[in-house]
């Protein structure tokens, strides 16, 4: 059996930390609250038609709250709400309030495409949301339209500005950097982030989920991103990594901070402490995992919290996935799933599994 616990001492509490087979702790949970999205980004939803999860299978707020209690009792301290587009879920502010009342949730965050954010930013902050990350891949209307198949750039920009004004503890912008598409906008996006008080994080184009058009030739590596930014700004200083967050952070000469998530060329599997819960209650221990754990059925069958915790602890204790590293080592790296494979299992889609 793996060694599943180790003592971790903090000034205010002594607790047991659940470890997997590679001694990675269970600390971060990403919860997809809805699989639907109002954009059709090419790197996530490039096909023309999609099938959605049955509405009867979507977790209620009571069920999400029950599962979060089991996860936090098992060591999770950071919870992020994702989708699809999470702000399409009705009454999401209520869920934020509920999860914010859990004393073991130290960090409550949201990832959004920003189209609905202007309307909800203030209420989300008042409800207890700590941090917001907004996806933004281009500042040019024609490019935004070609990527997302929606004319929504101004709504996204207004949402980011609104979020910057309401007092979140942190506001970040995620940009998937793609060669031949937006690789000439890195400086513009950094400057926009500086304008609105957001930290920009550039993400290598990943071969996950429904990225059926992915090509390794379109991946802009971290080294290339830094080289292009250095041409504009001069010397860029790398910050020492102080946590297990996926981004490596850097400083421009004037002190502006930005991040790069190099999941494709320099994966961080060895320190990955995160897992994902789909909108219908399937729990995945790796972004690339083919199989998940059905927690919805346990909750709907009336399982006690202790029983759910035993399932969580057992699954995490056996975890040894390192999907991104295995993909890096693959001699014939290509699209992860073909369209027909995605249709066979909706949980393979990123808009279902959550970012």
N, C-alpha and C positions, 0 to 999 in steps of 0.2 A: 504493500500500500504506500502511496506517496505521503510525504510529510506535508500535512495540510494546514498547519498552524504555526505561527511564530509570535512571540510577544513583541508588541510595539508600545512604547511608553510615551505619552504626551503629558504636558503639565496638568491637564484637567481630568484625564481618564486613562486607565489601563485596560487594554482590550486585546482580544485575540484576532489575528489577521489571517484570513483564509488564503492559502497559497495553492497554486496549481503545481503540476509536476516540474515546471521550470522555475518554480519559486516566484511566480508573479502573483501579486495580491489582487483580490477582487475589490476594486475601489470605485469604478466608474460604470454607470448604467445609462445607456441611451435608449429612450422609449419613443417609439414611433406611435403617435396618437391617431394617425390617419394615413392611409396609403395613397389617397388622391392628391393631385397637385394641379395648380392652375397654370403652370409653365410646362414646356416640353423640351428641356435642355438636352442638347444632342449627346452629351456624355453620360446621360442618365436615362432618358426616355426618347430614343431616336426613332422608334417605330411609329406607325400611323395609328394603330389601335391597341388598346390595353384592356385587360379584364381586371376588375376590382375585387377585393375581398368581399365575401358576403356580409351584409350589414349586421346580420345576427351574430356573426363571429367577432365583431369589434368589441374590445374590452370596454366596459363601462368605467366611469370614474371610480366607483366603489371598488371594482376589480383591480384597477391600476393602483389605487391607494393600498389595497391589501397586499399586492405583490411588492410594492415599494417597501412596505414595512418589513416583509420577509427579507428583502435584499439588504436593507440597511441594518437589520439585525444580524446579517451575515457578513457585514463589513463595508458595504457600499456607502460612500460619503458624497459622491458627486453624481447628480442626476441631470441629464440633458433631454429636453423634449424635442423630438424631430418629427419628420413625416416621410413621405409626401410633404405637403405643406401644412405644418401644425396649426397655423392660424385659420385654416379652413374647418377645424374641429369646433363645433358649437360649444360655447360657454367655456373655452379653454382657461379663462381667467379663474374660474372656480377650481379647476384642477391645480393651477399654480398655487392658489391659496391653501388648498388641502395639503399639497406636498410641502409647501413652505412651513406648515405647522408641525411637520415631522422634525423633532429636535436633532435627529441624526443626519439629516440632509444638510451638509455644510455649504454646498454650492449647487444652486438651482439655475440652469441655463436653458436657452432656447436657440435652435438653429432654424432660420427662416429664409425664404427667398425674398422677403421684404415687400411683396405686393400689398399685403394687408397691414403692414406694420404701423403706418402713420395713424390709423384708426385705433390701434390697440396698445401702442407703446406706453402711454401714461398709465393705463389701467393695469397693465402687466407689471410695471415697476411698483405700483402701489400694492399689488397683490403679493409681492415678495420675490419676483424674479430678479436674480442678481446680475446675470450677464446675457448678452444677445450677440449672436453671430449671424451676419447676413451674407448670403451668396451674391456676388456681383462679378461677372466675368468680362464685362466691357462697359465703357462709358459712351460708346458710339451707338446711336439709335439703330442704324442699319445692321450693325453686327449683333446687337442684343436681339433684334428681331430674327435674324437668321439662326441664332443659337437656340432661342427659346420658343420660336414660332408664335410669339405673342408681342404686342406693342405695349410694353409695360415698364419701360426703363424709367420714365419720370416718376411713376408710382413707387418704384424701388428706391430711387434717390430721395424722394420725399420721406419715405419710411426711415431710411438711414439717418437723415437729418433730424427727424422727430425723435428717434431713439437717442441721438446724441444730446438732446436737450432735456431729457426727463430725469437723468441722474442714475442710470445704470452703473454698477460698479465697473463694468468693462463692456466695450463695444468693439467688435471685430468684424472685418470684412474678409470673406473667403473668396479667393479667385483661383479657378482652375486655369493654369497657364498652359496653352496649347500652341505648339509650333505652327506657324502659318495662319493662325487665327488672331490671337490677341497678344502675341509675344512682343509686339511693338508698343503695348500700352502699360507696361510694368511701371514706368515712371509716372504716367498720368494717374494710375490707380493709387500709387503711394501718395501722390500729392493730394488726391481727393480724400484719402484717409486722414491725412494731416489736417485738411480743411474742416472735416466734421468730427475730429477727435476720436477716430477709430484706428485700431492697429490692423494693418493689412497682413494677411497670411496667404502666400502663394502656394498652391497645391499642384504637385505633379499629376498629370492626367492618368487616372488609375483604370486598370482593366478589371473592374468589378461589376457584378450584377448585370444590368441591362446595357452595358456599354458595348453594343454589338457593332459599333463602327470604330472601336479602339484600334489604334495602330501604334506600335512602338516608335515609329518614325515621327509621330506627333508629340511625343513626350519631351517636354523641355525640362532638363535636369536642374537640380539645385545649383550645380557648378555653373551652368550656363546662365541661370537667372542672376546669380551673384556677379558674373562677369559683365552682363549687360547693365546692371544697376551701377556697378563701379565705374563704367564709362561715363555715367552722368554725375555721380556723386563723389567719386574718389574712393578713398580707403573705407572699407566696411569692416566693422569689428564684430566678431562672433561673441555672443554672450555664453558664459558657462551655463549648461543646462542644469536647472535647479529642481526640476520635477519630471514626471513621466509624461507630460503633455507631448502630443505628436510633433509639434513644431519646434524646430531649432530657431532661436531668435537672434537677430542681428541689429546693430546700431549704425545709423548713418553718422557722418561727422558732426551733424548738428544735434545728435542725440535722439533723433526719430527712430523708434523701434518698429521692426517688422519681423515676420516669421516666414519660414518655408517648411512645408511638410513634404518630405522626400520619400513618400511611401513606396514609390516604384523603384528608384535607383539605390536608395539607402534605407531599407525598411527598419522599423523600430520594434519588431516582434518581441525582442528580448525583454522589453520593459512594458509591454502592453497590458494594462490593467482593466480594459473596458470590454463590455459585452453589450448585446443589443436585444431589446424586447420588441417584437413586432406589434402592430395594432391589434392583431388577433391572438396575442399571447404566446407566440413561439419565441423561445430564448436561444440566441445564437452566441457562441463563445468566441467567434472569430468572424471578421467581415467576409472571409472567403469560405466559411464553413458550409458544407452541403447539407448537413443535418442539424436540426434544432431540438430543443426540449419543449414539449407542450405543457405550459404552465396554466393556460386558460382552462383546460379540462379539469385540472386539479382543483382550481378555485371554484369552478361551477359544480363540481362534485362535492363541495363542502369540506375540502381538506383543511385541517387546522394549520396555523402558521408554522408550527414546529415541523409538520410533515413537509410543507413547501420548503422550509429551510433545509431539511435533510436532503431533498432533491437538489437544491442549489449547491449545497456543500459537496455532495457526492459528485455532481457533474463538474464543478470547478476543480475539485481535488484531482480529477482524472484528466483535466485539460492539458494538452501539450501542443495545440495548434500553433502554427507559425506560418500562416498562409502566404503573406507577402514575401517572406524569405524563400519559401518553396517556389513561388512564382519567379523570383529573381534567378534561382538556380536552374529554371527550366530551359533546356536548349532550344526549344521551339515555342517560344512564348507568343501567344496570340489572344484572340477573344476568349474570355472565360466561358461564356455560354453562347450557343447559337439560339436563334429565335425559338425554334421548336422546343429546346430544352427549357427555356424560360416559361413557355406556355404550359409545360408539364408541371411546373412548381412555381407558383406566383411568389413564393418567399425568396426566390433567387434575385428578384428585382430589387434594385437599390431603393426605389420609391416605396417598396413594401418593408424592406428590412431596416431602413433608416440609416442616415449618414453618421 
